[in-house]
């Protein structure tokens, strides 16, 4: 099979059967495209010609990348050749012995309860009337549900059920899930729905959160919105970490653990496919406990 045909089959598989998100699909397409281009420059035409030495040479060319980027590229290559071997398009898997670099796990940055409340107060204090309810509801959803940025931007008005109350969201892999709202969040969602009518084209768009032009709000706008209020709240010091939607999600996870919720519950609420992703919050709690002991020592 020709290299580009093999890539096409793989991309069809991850889009239709694995149901990867659009961003993940594009990343896989880009990574396999770089590999195919490199192999073609070496004169290879078919996938059967590729051996472990070709792949070793290619992975060496990735050494200039950040370790996270290199690790992602190798993961895609391993997945690509694993797929081809499973279809028996290859007699052996040339990527089988390519090792994947370990990425040092970073401690997630998160806000304390006090800082979270300060951020919400800042929105109410500094936002213009046009944006106040939209921005407050967005930030409150991050802090109180741990919703992902892509999930929030994709919410449609029809996904709301304010009686139960819950929101139907689309998780990674195009999976449907529900996040539950407390009375306070329901109140602000209702107030936002009322203000939303004043946005251009609001009656034509089904998306819950709109840009000032009446289109579906984009991730970049939400990121800049969160950063702006965090600066106004004094939560970003010179040279310090920017506060992003993902850090607000971390804040939700760490707060749950500090209040005694078990990891399985937190995993379910955050939509982690693996408990390993959730275990990072135990490290945060351990660090906080050590700091508490240090403050209390005599």
Residue pairs with C-beta under 8 A, 6 or more apart in sequence:
1 9
1 46
1 47
1 48
1 89
2 45
2 46
2 47
3 36
3 39
3 40
3 44
3 45
3 46
3 47
4 36
6 47
6 80
6 84
6 89
7 32
7 33
7 36
7 80
9 83
9 84
9 87
10 28
10 32
10 80
10 83
10 84
11 25
11 28
11 29
11 32
13 83
14 20
14 24
14 25
14 28
15 25
18 173
19 173
19 174
19 175
20 28
20 173
21 150
21 172
21 173
21 174
23 150
24 172
27 72
27 76
28 76
28 79
31 72
31 73
31 76
31 77
32 76
32 77
32 80
34 73
35 58
35 77
35 80
38 58
38 61
39 50
39 54
39 58
42 54
44 50
44 54
47 84
47 89
47 90
48 89
48 90
48 91
50 81
50 94
51 94
52 94
52 95
52 96
52 97
52 98
54 94
55 77
55 81
55 94
55 95
55 98
56 98
58 77
59 70
59 73
59 74
59 77
59 98
62 69
62 70
62 73
62 74
63 70
65 73
67 101
67 103
67 104
68 103
70 101
71 100
71 101
71 102
71 103
74 98
74 99
74 100
74 101
75 100
77 95
77 98
78 95
78 96
78 98
78 100
80 95
81 90
81 93
81 94
81 95
81 96
82 93
82 95
84 90
84 93
85 92
85 93
105 280
107 280
107 283
107 284
107 287
108 247
108 250
108 253
108 254
108 280
108 281
108 284
109 241
109 243
109 247
109 250
110 247
110 250
110 251
110 253
110 254
110 284
111 119
111 143
111 235
111 243
111 247
111 248
111 251
112 251
113 255
115 233
115 235
116 143
116 248
116 251
116 255
118 233
118 234
118 235
119 139
119 143
119 229
119 230
119 233
119 235
119 243
120 136
120 139
120 140
120 143
121 233
122 229
122 232
122 233
123 132
123 135
123 136
123 139
123 229
124 132
124 136
126 229
126 232
127 135
127 136
127 229
130 195
130 198
130 212
131 212
132 195
133 188
133 191
133 192
133 194
133 195
134 192
134 195
134 196
134 209
134 210
135 225
135 229
136 188
136 192
137 185
137 188
137 189
137 191
137 192
137 209
138 152
138 209
138 222
138 225
138 226
139 225
139 226
139 229
139 248
140 184
140 185
140 188
141 147
141 152
141 185
142 152
142 226
142 245
142 248
142 249
142 251
142 252
143 248
143 251
143 252
144 181
144 182
144 184
144 185
144 252
145 179
145 180
145 181
145 185
145 252
145 269
146 249
146 252
146 253
146 269
146 270
147 169
147 179
147 249
148 171
148 172
148 245
148 246
148 249
148 271
149 219
149 222
149 223
149 245
149 246
150 219
151 169
151 170
151 171
151 271
152 169
152 209
152 222
152 245
153 207
153 209
153 216
153 217
153 218
153 219
153 222
154 169
154 170
154 207
155 167
155 169
155 207
155 208
155 209
156 206
156 207
156 208
157 193
157 206
157 207
157 208
158 206
159 167
159 168
159 169
159 208
160 167
160 189
160 208
161 167
161 168
162 181
162 186
162 189
162 190
164 180
165 180
165 181
165 185
165 186
166 178
166 179
166 180
166 181
167 178
167 179
167 181
168 176
168 177
168 178
169 176
169 177
169 178
169 179
170 176
170 177
171 177
171 271
172 271
172 273
173 273
177 271
179 269
181 189
196 202
196 208
196 210
197 203
199 210
199 212
199 214
200 212
200 213
200 214
201 210
201 213
201 214
201 215
202 210
202 214
204 214
205 214
205 215
205 216
207 215
207 216
207 217
209 216
209 217
209 222
210 216
210 217
211 217
211 218
211 221
222 245
223 244
223 245
226 243
226 244
226 245
226 248
227 236
227 242
227 243
227 244
230 236
230 242
230 243
235 243
236 242
236 243
241 247
249 270
250 281
252 269
252 270
253 266
253 270
253 278
253 281
254 281
254 284
254 285
256 265
256 266
256 269
256 281
257 263
257 266
257 281
257 282
257 284
257 285
258 285
258 288
263 275
263 278
263 279
263 281
263 282
264 275
266 278
266 281
267 275
267 277
267 278
270 277
270 278
272 278
